[in-house]
Every structure is written in structure tokens, then in C-alpha cells.
Amino acid sequence: MSAHEKYVQAFRTTMGIDEKGKLETLKYQDVEAWDSVGHMELVSELEDAFDIEMETDDIIDFNSFEKGIEILNEKYDVGIEKE
């Protein structure tokens, strides 16, 4: 599974969203599942998927699908290719 597929799967698992187009524009609190608890579930899922431990500032800054890719690529060298 590619890094992008792992990333998308983490969102699908925690947010319950299957629509690809909706994920790419998703922002924090756009859907009911992405509240503070959902956010921490997402972070946990991503940390497990990529075997990383995110810093608190990065968790706070992670406020959209796109921003998450940016943070994971720049700070944790995950290598998520945008599709």
C-alpha cells in the first residue's frame, strides 16, 4: 500500500468518508466525525500507519487533508504523493 493510500485509509477509517473528492477538500470540523476526539483518533491512526510520533504543534496545525500531507511530508518524511 502506498503512503497516499495509507493516508486516505486513515481518513476513511476515522471519518467514515468514502468519497475521494470530498476527502481532498476536507477541513477540521467540516464533518461531525472530525471533532477534537476524531482528530486524536486520526492522529493515532496516522502514527500507527507511518510508525511516527507527531509533535503537539503539528497535531494542532493539522487542520485539513492537504495540510496533513504537507506536515507529514516535510516534518516526518512520509513521502505522500498527491494524486
N, C-alpha and C positions, 0 to 999 in steps of 0.2 A: 504494500500500500504506500502510495506517495505521501510526502509531507502534506500536500494540499488536501488529499483525500482524508488523512487523519484529522486535519484541522476542520474540514467540513463535517466529518463524522462526530466530532466533539460537539459542534453546534447542534447537529441533528439530534444527538442523544440528550443534551441538556435543555434545548429549547423546543424540541418537538416540531421542528420545521423541516419539511422535505423539499420545498420549492427552492431550486437553485438560485433563481433570480432574486428572491426575497432575501436570501442569506447575504448576498453581496452588498446590499444596501442597509443591512440591519444595524441598528444603533441601540445602545443601552436603553432599556425601558420601552423600546418600540413594541415589544410583545410582553404579555403578562409574565411569562416564564423568566424573562431577563430582568429580574429584580435583584436585590442585594444577595439573597440566598442563591438564586440561579447563577449569579455572577461567580460566586465562590465555587459552585458545582462545575461551572465551565472551566474555571482556572484549574481546579483539581483534575478534571478530565484531560486538559491540555498538558499539565505537568506529567501526568502518567503516560500519555501518548508519546511525549517527546523526551521523557526522562530528564526533566529540568525542574528547577525550583525558582519560581518567579519572585522578584523583589517586590516589596509592598508598593513602591512608587509605580512600577509597571502594571500592577494589578489595578491600581487606581486610574491610571491613564488609559487602560484598555476599555475604550468606550464605544467601539464599533468593530464590525467584522474586519474592515480594512485596516483600522488602527492595530488590531491584534496581529495581523500579518506583519505589519511594519515593526512592531515591538519584538515579535518572535524572531524575525529575520535579523534585525540589527543588533539586538542585545543577547540573543541566545543561539544565533547561527543555525536556525532550524532549516532554512532553505525552502520555504514555501513559495512555489512558483504560482503566479497569478494565472488563472485560466481564462 
